[in-house]
Amino acid sequence: MRIAPIALAWQHLDMAPTALTLSLEPEADALLSRDPLALLIGMVLDQQVPLEKAFRGPYDLQQRLAVASLDAAAIAEMDGAELVALFVRPPALHRYPAAMAGRVQDMCRMVVAAHDGRADHVWRNAVDGADLLARVKALPGFGDQKARIFVALLGKQLGVDVPGWREAAGPYGEEDSRRSVADITDRESLAEVRAYKQQVKAAAKLETADPAPKPVRNAAKRPKT
């Protein structure tokens, strides 16, 4: 596997790279902060596992690949079984490691095919919020909700200030919200986001619950008259 050169991943922005705090582990967060591909991989993995584990995944993958930096073309060209083996190796990188290995590889293939192998080109060349959202949604592993959350993360924490990004992000773009990974900057905000998600799940359960018990029919026969 070839090793990609290490460079300042956010050099196209008129600001210093933000120190993300998503995995709550310094080395993993440092990788997310400097490597756009690592951040995309973390977003893909962020489902059905604790958020911290998802965003530690790119660092663990880098260590298992034994490379200086993650490279979309190298991952795209890997033998699929080899990549699955890296994801499955204990401790597994995800609750569903084989499926996620395939999803990550598909995403890397899209980055190569549509963005010259540069993960930051997904948002670097966006002209406005709608275009940015469309670019992110085109990536395997990014449904509508996850794409809007990622747009919010780019806008709130990484200085991707294209016109209309808040509108494209929907409610996740609101200032001072605690809805998603876009709003996590430390342990306290992580706890607040987690509490919000629990409230949403609880409300959803109430909405789907049967509002009233069905009446029990009287099994006794009516008397003859």
Secondary structure, DSSP 8 states (H G I E B T S, - for coil): --------TTTTSSS------SSS-HHHHHHHHH-HHHHHHHHHH-SSS-HHHHHHHHHHHHHHHT-SS--HHHHHHS-HHHHHHHHHSSS-SSSSHHHHHHHHHHHHHHHHHHHTT-TTHHHHT--SHHHHHHHHHTSTT--HHHHHHHHHHHHHHS----TTHHHHHGGGGSTT--SSGGG-SSHHHHHHHHHHHHHHHHHHHHHHS-SS-------S-----
